[in-house]
Amino acid sequence: MGNSTYYYKNREKILKKVREYDRTHKKIKKAYDKKRRLLKGYNQKKAIQHYSQRNHLPILIKKYKECQLKLEGCLINKKLEIHHKKYTKKIKDCLLICQNCHKKIHRKIENRNI
């Protein structure tokens, strides 16, 4: 009973402190929420990458057996990886390419965005 009487006697002071705390920490909370949203998207992409490594990679290797792009400096059938056009669990959105071609694709994408 003592706690409730303290609260009601000092309610205005407590509410004032809460509002002040919320104002000062609003920017911190916004930054935290933004980081959390970005991290959620990143984790979803990672989950899809692991899923396709386990499930799609063996199917694509059986089907194509070598790099689908064959750019300059291609390793053809060594160090094959999956490249996602869009991050979905569909096998249609995956390409089987070698490590060198994969790096070249991502360099072109990064340079285009700058």
C-alpha positions as CSV (number, residue, x, y, z in Angstrom):
1,M,0.0,0.0,0.0
2,G,3.0,2.3,0.7
3,N,4.1,2.2,-2.9
4,S,0.8,3.2,-4.4
5,T,0.4,6.2,-2.1
6,Y,4.0,7.4,-3.0
7,Y,3.1,7.1,-6.7
8,Y,-0.1,9.1,-6.4
9,K,1.5,11.8,-4.3
10,N,4.4,12.2,-6.7
11,R,2.7,11.4,-9.9
12,E,3.3,14.7,-11.6
13,K,7.1,14.6,-10.8
14,I,7.3,11.0,-12.1
15,L,5.4,11.8,-15.3
16,K,7.6,14.8,-15.9
17,K,10.8,12.7,-15.5
18,V,9.4,10.1,-17.9
19,R,8.6,12.7,-20.5
20,E,12.0,14.2,-20.2
21,Y,13.7,10.8,-20.5
22,D,11.6,10.0,-23.6
23,R,12.6,13.4,-25.2
24,T,16.3,12.9,-24.5
25,H,16.4,9.3,-25.7
26,K,14.2,9.7,-28.8
27,K,17.2,10.0,-31.1
28,I,18.9,7.0,-29.6
29,K,15.7,4.9,-29.9
30,K,15.3,6.0,-33.6
31,A,18.9,4.9,-34.4
32,Y,18.4,1.6,-32.5
33,D,15.2,0.9,-34.4
34,K,16.8,1.7,-37.7
35,K,19.7,-0.6,-36.9
36,R,17.3,-3.4,-35.9
37,R,15.4,-3.1,-39.1
38,L,18.6,-3.3,-41.2
39,L,19.8,-6.2,-39.2
40,K,16.5,-8.0,-39.7
41,G,16.8,-7.7,-43.5
42,Y,20.4,-8.8,-43.3
43,N,19.5,-11.9,-41.3
44,Q,16.7,-12.8,-43.7
45,K,19.2,-12.6,-46.6
46,K,21.7,-14.8,-44.7
47,A,19.0,-17.3,-44.0
48,I,18.1,-17.5,-47.7
49,Q,21.7,-17.8,-48.7
50,H,22.2,-20.8,-46.3
51,Y,19.0,-22.4,-47.6
52,S,20.1,-22.1,-51.2
53,Q,23.6,-23.4,-50.4
54,R,22.0,-26.5,-48.9
55,N,19.2,-27.1,-51.3
56,H,19.8,-25.3,-54.6
57,L,23.6,-25.7,-55.1
58,P,23.6,-29.5,-55.6
59,I,20.7,-29.2,-58.1
60,L,22.3,-26.4,-60.1
61,I,25.7,-28.3,-60.2
62,K,23.9,-31.4,-61.6
63,K,22.1,-29.3,-64.1
64,Y,24.8,-26.9,-65.4
65,K,28.1,-28.4,-64.2
66,E,30.0,-25.1,-64.9
67,C,29.8,-21.4,-64.6
68,Q,26.8,-19.9,-66.4
69,L,28.4,-16.5,-67.1
70,K,31.9,-17.3,-68.3
71,L,33.3,-13.8,-68.0
72,E,37.0,-13.0,-68.6
73,G,39.2,-14.9,-66.1
74,C,36.4,-17.5,-65.4
75,L,37.3,-20.6,-63.5
76,I,34.6,-22.5,-65.5
77,N,33.9,-25.5,-63.1
78,K,36.0,-24.7,-60.0
79,K,34.8,-22.9,-56.9
80,L,31.2,-22.7,-57.9
81,E,28.8,-20.4,-56.0
82,I,25.2,-19.2,-56.1
83,H,24.4,-15.7,-57.1
84,H,20.9,-14.4,-56.2
85,K,19.1,-12.0,-58.5
86,K,16.5,-11.4,-55.8
87,Y,16.7,-12.9,-52.4
88,T,13.9,-15.5,-52.6
89,K,13.9,-19.2,-52.0
90,K,13.0,-19.9,-55.6
91,I,15.6,-21.7,-57.7
92,K,14.7,-19.6,-60.7
93,D,16.3,-16.6,-59.0
94,C,19.7,-18.3,-58.6
95,L,22.7,-18.4,-60.9
96,L,25.5,-20.9,-60.7
97,I,28.7,-19.0,-61.2
98,C,32.4,-19.3,-60.3
99,Q,34.0,-17.2,-57.6
100,N,35.8,-14.8,-60.0
101,C,32.6,-14.0,-62.0
102,H,30.7,-13.6,-58.7
103,K,33.3,-11.0,-57.5
104,K,33.1,-9.1,-60.9
105,I,29.3,-9.0,-60.7
106,H,29.3,-7.5,-57.2
107,R,32.0,-4.9,-58.2
108,K,29.8,-3.8,-61.1
109,I,26.7,-3.5,-58.9
110,E,28.6,-1.6,-56.2
111,N,30.1,0.8,-58.7
112,R,26.7,1.5,-60.3
113,N,25.2,2.4,-57.0
114,I,27.9,5.0,-56.2
